[in-house]
Amino acid sequence: MTKYIIRKAIPNDNEALCTLFETPMSGDISLSMERNSNYFKGSKIQNQTGTVYIAIDSQSNKLVGSLSYGKKKVYLNEKEQLLGYFSDLRIHSDYQGTNLMIQLIKYLISKHPECSEHFNVAMIITKNNKMINLINRASDKLLNHLSVPKLINKGIYQTILFPYKKHAKISTRFSVKIAQQNDIIQMTNLMKSEGAKKQGYPIYDLSDLNNHYYNGLSISDFILLFKNNILVAMCSLWDQSDYKSTRVVKYSQKIYYTRLINNLFANLLGGISLPKEGKIIKYVTLHSIAVKENSPIYFHELLKFIQSEAKGVNYILCGLAKDDKLQLAFKHIKRKRIIEGNYYQVSTKIPVDKNLPNGIFYMEASRL
């Protein structure tokens, strides 16, 4: 049986971690979610405090697995609380199907007994059938025997990819501006009053954007929508290409032969263009979405402006809970694509002694 050395990651592990994250995800479009050239920059935006653990094959001295855990300030039932987040689980393809994942999880839990004091969450893409089937089959008795946490499905999260649209225009009833420092107070008030109504909405300090938690984000990346001089919607466009990227590894035969036709229509009619195999997909991500009364009308106006401004990207990315009313804002946006994931509560106590509050949950797609 392979023996592993599991420990906290250090800066010298950066190159090996970047290599591990080049492992592609299967599907009609095989993608690798890469962290070149600095894994830790991407890791530090996921949580305000966190730790990354790695597994090394003791015989080959090769880094073959990773898992991270951290905490961030969020609203739960409109009160400020710490939320734990499990992420960056990666197992090298040669070691999938072994007990390495369980060993990583058990080691992390042993180092973070405080997990039981917080609500904890994780996200798993629905196309990861092996992982989801494993979660669904695991009984409380088995989980207790293995000393690993229980995952409870709390809803579906949708990542929406939508295209640049040159002639998208907002209604004359609204006005848009790029945020400045003197807008921070009203922006913070909107996030507090509206964002706090969603479970897990992050608490941000927009006066501290130089913090590693906001790496690459500036106040001028925020777009504000006004009606009668009142701020009614906002979000930022976060370009994280300096430390996070998505590469097309391979297309299925069907998509490979239709890619050129797809791109022709995308250029003529607007849509998501597909780069060549081996190329990086260019995109920006919507971040810190806050909309007065959670109105899809206001959000749709904001989206139209974003579509008209996001030049030079393959697509714009937005993440929302499937049952969030803001989803209605995408009803009339054509040629969008949707990727679904399951949003899980992770409980280290079995049986579960506390459940995440009910209501619409919120997660930043840029921090997954």
FIBA-164050 format. One record per residue (C-alpha): residue in three letters; z, x, y. Coordinates in steps of 0.02 Angstrom, whole numbers, plus 50000, padded with zeros to 5 digits. Layout:
% FIBA-164050
ALAZXY
...
END
This chain:
% FIBA-164050
MET500005000050000
THR499555006450172
LYS501035011650278
TYR501035008950464
ILE501925016650610
ILE502275002750735
ARG502855007450908
LYS502705003951093
ALA501025008951167
ILE500985023351291
PRO499625028951415
ASN498955041751290
ASP498475027151177
ASN497245020351305
GLU495645027051228
ALA496095021051052
LEU496595003851119
CYS494945002251212
THR494035006451049
LEU495054993350954
PHE494564979951081
GLU492724983451051
THR492934974450883
PRO491734959550900
MET492124941150876
SER490954932150757
GLY489884917150803
ASP488114912350856
ILE488414924650997
SER489444939350935
LEU490494945651081
SER491694959951109
MET493064957051238
GLU493234974751300
ARG494544983451407
ASN493584998951459
SER494025010251538
ASN495875006351561
TYR496694994651436
PHE498344994351528
LYS497614987651690
GLY497044972151596
SER498704970751505
LYS499744971351665
ILE498914955951740
GLN499394945051590
ASN501244945051629
GLN502414950651766
THR503404960651638
GLY502784964951465
THR502624977151322
VAL501174981551208
TYR501474986751028
ILE500254996050918
ALA500084999450732
ILE499465016250669
ASP498895019850491
SER500105033450438
GLN498805041850328
SER497285042150443
ASN498295042050605
LYS497095028650667
LEU497625014750786
VAL497244998850688
GLY498194984650771
SER499004978350931
LEU500084964150994
SER500914961251163
TYR502314950451232
GLY502814947451411
LYS503584935151531
LYS503044927051694
LYS503794915051820
VAL503074897551805
TYR503484879451841
LEU504164868951697
ASN504664851251747
GLU504414857151927
LYS505784870151908
GLU505574888951909
GLN505774896451735
LEU505214911551635
LEU503824908351510
GLY503504920451367
TYR501704924251319
PHE501084932051156
SER499354939751173
ASP498154953851131
LEU498324952050943
ARG496964963150873
ILE496754969350695
HIS495424982150653
SER494074974350543
ASP494504986150398
TYR496304979850397
GLN496024961150414
GLY496694951850263
THR498164963950244
ASN499974960850294
LEU499764971050454
MET499804955750568
ILE501464949950494
GLN502194967350512
LEU501684968050695
ILE502434950950732
LYS504074954850642
TYR504244971350734
LEU503924963350904
ILE505184949450871
SER506494962250819
LYS506254971250985
HIS506324955151088
PRO507774944451027
GLU507744936151198
CYS506174926951139
SER507324913251076
GLU507994910451253
HIS506304906051330
PHE504864894451301
ASN503454904851228
VAL501594901251215
ALA500004908451141
MET498164903951142
ILE496984904750993
ILE495124900951004
THR494674886250891
LYS493264895950808
ASN494574907850736
ASN494644897050579
LYS495594909550473
MET497044910650595
ILE497124891950628
ASN497074887650442
LEU498474900150413
ILE499524891950550
ASN499204874550482
ARG499664879350303
ALA501264888650343
SER502834878850299
ASP504514881350384
LYS505184888450221
LEU503804901450213
LEU503994906050396
ASN505864908550373
HIS505544919150219
LEU504294930050315
SER505384930350473
VAL503924925750584
PRO503874912250720
LYS503234894550706
LEU501704889250808
ILE501614871250867
ASN499954864850933
LYS500264857351106
GLY498474853651159
ILE496694859551183
TYR496194871851317
GLN494394872751377
THR493524887651453
ILE492064880751553
LEU490594892051593
PHE489474885451731
PRO488014892951828
TYR487604898452003
LYS486654884952098
LYS485734890252254
HIS485614873252338
ALA487314865852298
LYS488004858652461
ILE489684850952500
SER489894834152585
THR489994833952776
ARG491724826052759
PHE492394843052706
SER492424860752773
VAL492664877152683
LYS493354893952739
ILE493784910752664
ALA495664913352665
GLN496534925052786
GLN498314931352798
ASN498814917352915
ASP498334904452783
ILE499604910552655
ILE500984898352703
GLN499924882752683
MET499134889852523
THR500854892952449
ASN501414875452498
LEU499914867652410
MET500224877752251
LYS502054872952253
SER501774854352285
GLU500294851652169
GLY500324866052045
ALA502154862852006
LYS501674845851933
LYS500854855051787
GLN501824863351647
GLY501664882251653
TYR500864883751824
PRO501204901551884
ILE502274905652035
TYR501334917852145
ASP501794928352296
LEU500164929152394
SER500924941452516
ASP501064954152374
LEU499274955152310
ASN499404974152298
ASN500544971652148
HIS499774976451978
TYR499944957951929
TYR498474954152046
ASN497424969752013
GLY495774968652107
LEU496204952152193
SER496274950752383
ILE496614936652505
SER494764935952549
ASP494384930952368
PHE495234914052399
ILE494174899152450
LEU494974884652544
LEU494334866752558
PHE494884856152706
LYS494754837652745
ASN495224832452922
ASN495924849952948
ILE497124847752801
LEU497034859752653
VAL496594849152501
ALA495974861752372
MET495964880452340
CYS495604893652211
SER495084911752205
LEU493594920352125
TRP494274935152028
ASP493084949051979
GLN493974958951842
SER492494969451787
ASP493404985451833
TYR494524983551679
LYS493944968351577
SER492194964851516
THR491264954351388
ARG489824962451294
VAL488494953751191
VAL488514962751023
LYS487274952050928
TYR486404935150936
SER486094923950787
GLN484264923350738
LYS484064906150819
ILE484764911650988
TYR483904928550981
TYR482184920350980
THR482594906851108
ARG483484918351233
LEU481934922051337
ILE481484903551350
ASN483294899651397
ASN483264912851534
LEU481604906551602
PHE482324889051624
ALA483934896451695
ASN482944905351830
LEU481864890151870
LEU483124875951856
GLY484804884651863
GLY485824888551710
ILE486734902151614
SER485634917051577
LEU485904927451421
PRO485814946551434
LYS485054957951304
GLU486074963051153
GLY487244977251199
LYS487324972151382
ILE488844966751482
ILE488954948651540
LYS489294947451727
TYR490504933751777
VAL491924929051894
THR493444918551850
LEU494264904351947
HIS496104908251977
SER497594899352058
ILE496774882252059
ALA497774869852165
VAL497094852852217
LYS497954839352318
GLU498374824352206
ASN497434833652069
SER495884825152137
PRO494254828852043
ILE493314823452200
TYR494084837352302
PHE493884849852160
HIS492054845252137
GLU491704849052321
LEU492544865952300
LEU491534869452143
LYS489904865552233
PHE490304878452366
ILE490774891252232
GLN489144888052139
SER488134891452296
GLU489054907752333
ALA489224916052162
LYS487614925852165
GLY487224939852042
VAL488274933451897
ASN487774926151729
TYR489074912551749
ILE490694906851832
LEU492194903951718
CYS493544890751736
GLY494974886651618
LEU495844869651609
ALA496774858951485
LYS495584846551404
ASP496604831851468
ASP496744838351647
LYS495984825651768
LEU495114840051857
GLN493914840751709
LEU493024825851788
ALA492414837551925
PHE491234845451797
LYS490454828751746
HIS488924831151856
ILE488764850051837
LYS487284853151723
ARG486954867051597
LYS488774871451573
ARG489514878051411
ILE491254875151343
ILE492334886051229
GLU493914878051159
GLY495574885451112
ASN497224878751046
TYR498754880351157
TYR500304883951052
GLN502144884251080
VAL502864899250987
SER504624896650924
THR505654910450845
LYS506944897650791
ILE506524886950639
PRO506764872450641
VAL506254871950825
ASP507764868250934
LYS506804864951095
ASN505044859351137
LEU503924862951285
PRO504024848851413
ASN502694835351400
GLY501304834151528
ILE499714843051577
PHE499864861651543
TYR499044875251646
MET498514892751600
GLU497504905151700
ALA495904909651607
SER495954926351698
ARG497624930651617
LEU497234926551435
END
